[in-house]
Amino acid sequence: MRALRYQVNPHFLYNTLSSISTLILEGRTQLAERMTMCLSAFFRASLAQDPFQDVPLADEIELQRIYLSIEQMRFEDNLRVVYDVPDELKRALVPSLILQPLIENSIKHGLQEAGKLTTLTIIGRAARDRLVLEVADDGRGTGDCSGTGVGLGNVRRRLTARFGSACRFWAGPREGGGFQVRLEMPLQFGRPA
């Protein structure tokens, strides 16, 4: 479980450090500093989390905001992020870093060529006693359509290890273009112990 949880894409770190270096060489030191601070905050927060603990959805979303702010700095005007998570779900408990591989997949496979905007949408909703989380993009749509790639496969295994048959995982093309992943798990509220 711990190994699955810590598989943050190493290319993200390399690419971010390369972007910081380029910004410094170009004299864009304020943006380089901002990116460095976000990178530090992201790794500090993600490494502090216990992979066996659930976290409030608000904390998971905040960590992804930090990650996506780095990606938005890297890709400038090519990435727009939309969050659609009602306040009443922000205390719902989710496995820590469960959204990270889904978002990385959208960035890796969905981001369009330079100059074209890609929108990444993160949705949370309740469906009776279930929490439904979706990560969708309107990009190229060439992601792993079977949901069996390394990152998506890890999410599927983590959900199954945590919730057994009480969870659902679906990944595939999005109507109108792009790619979408949907997770369903029992809806539980509170702060973990």
N, C-alpha and C positions, 0 to 999 in steps of 0.2 A: 504494500500500500504506500509506504513512504517513498519507494523508488518511483512509482507511478506519479505520485503527487509532485515530485521535484523535477519533472521533465519539462521545465520551462525551456523553450527553444533556445539553444545556445547561439543560433544565428541572430536572434534578437539582440543579445548582448554584443556580439561582434559588430553587427550592423549599426547599433547605437553608438558604440565607441568610435567606429569609423566616421559616422555622421558628426560626432562631436569634434573629432580631429579636423574634418573638412571645414566645419564652421569656424574653428580657431584659425586655420590657415587663411580663410576668407575674411578674417577680421570681424566676424559676427560673434563676438565673445559673450554678449549678454544672452543670446539664444543658446550658445554652447553651455553657459553656466546654468541656465534654466533646465536644459535637457539633462545635465549632470545631476542636478538636484532631484529631478523627477526619477531618474534611474536609481539613485541612492534610496529615495523614499520607497520606490517599488520593491527593491530587493530587501530593504530593512523590514518592510511590512510582510512580504511574502515568506521570508525565512523565519519570521517570528511566529508564524501560525503553526499550530500543531496539526499535522495531516490527519489525525484521528478525531479531531474535534470539528463539529459543525460551527459555522459562523453565521451571524445575522446577514441576510441578503444585502442590507445597507453597507456592511463592511466589504463584502465581495464586490459590490458595484463600485465602491470608492476605490478599491485596489485596481479595478479595471479602468476606472477613469484616469488614474495615474499612468497606467500602461498605455492607454490610448492617447493621452496627451503627448507622450513621447513619439508615438507613431504619427500623430498629426504634425508634430514639429518636423519629423523626418520627411513626410510626404507633402508638407505644406498645404496647398489648396486642393489636393486630390482626395482627401478623406474627410467625410462628415460623419458624425456619430449622433444617433438619436437614442435616448433612453426613454422607455415607456414602462415604468414600474410604479404602480400606485403606492402612496405612502403607507397604506395599511398592510402592505406586504413586506415592508422593509425590515420587520422583526422576524420574518420567516427564516428558519434555519436551513442552511445548505452546506454541503461538503466544501471545505475551504479550497479555493482556487479551481472550482469546478468549471467556471466560465473561461478561464485562461486559454486552454487549448482550442476552444471553439472560436474565440476571437482571433487567436493566432492563425487558425485555419482560414478565416475570412480575409485577414490581411495578406497571407501568403498566396492564396489562390484567387481571391476576389478583386484585389486592387487592380484597377484598370491602368492602361498606359498613361504616361505623364500627360497632364493637361485635361484628363477626364475625371470627373468627380465620381467617387464611389461612396455610397451611403451604407453604413453599418448600423443595424438596429438591434437593440437589446430590449427584449420584452419580458415582463413578468406578469403573470395573472393567476388568479385562483380559479379552479374548476372543481366545485364542490369541496372535497377534502384533499385536493391535489394542488401542488404548486407546479405550474407550467412555466418553464424558462425557454426562451427562443433567442437565438443569435442568427441574424439574416443579413445578407448583403445583396446589393443589386449589381455586383461586379460581373466578371467574366463567366462565372459559373462553372469553372473547371476544377472545382474542389473534388475531394474524394466522395463521389456520389453514393458509394456503398456504406460510408461511415466506418470503414475498416482500417483507415490510415492509422499511423502510430498515435497521434494526438487524440483523434476521435475514438479510436479503440480503447485508449487509456480511460477516457471519460466513461465509456460504456462499462468497462471493467470496474471502475471505482463506484459507479452507481449500483451495479449489481452486487458488489461486495458489501456496500452499505445498506441497501434496501431490498436486496433479493428480488423476488417477483413483484414487489410493490412499486417498481420503477419502470419507466418506458424511455426508449431512446430512438429517435428517428432523425435521419439525415438524408438530404436529397435536393434536387433542383427546386428552385423557388418559382412559383407561377409568375410570369412576367420577366424572368431572367434572374440570374444570381444563384445563391445557395443558401440553404437554411438548415439549422439543427434545432430540434425540439427535445427538451428533457422534461419528464414528468416524475414527480416523487411525492411522498406523503407531505401534506402541509402541516408543519409544526412551528409553533411560535415560541419565543422566549430568548433568553440569553443562555448560551451553553455554560455549564458549570466550570 
